[in-house]
């Protein structure tokens, strides 16, 4: 039982500090991708409101972003 509580606590802590996911567009290739680190260069930019809590949400969101679907 204690082992289960430790695992559950670890999962909750991991979710609390989980990285955000970003839909970014590469300036040279014009392709969109999902990344887990906020871009710090000018070669990639966050698309629209492309910040999500999970990778799955980011991938789904990317499919609806016009700039990402017109490649």
C-alpha angles and dihedrals in degrees: 000000000000090000090055091051091050091051092047091049090050092052092049091048091048092052091048093056097032116138121251120243124230134202105220134179123216110229095216102040096031089220124138124223139170116246133177096216124070108246115252099181133073093237091078129035134189109255119231108311090338100161117115139172096227136031091237091055090049093050091049092046092050090058090061098047109103095212089055097046098049096067 
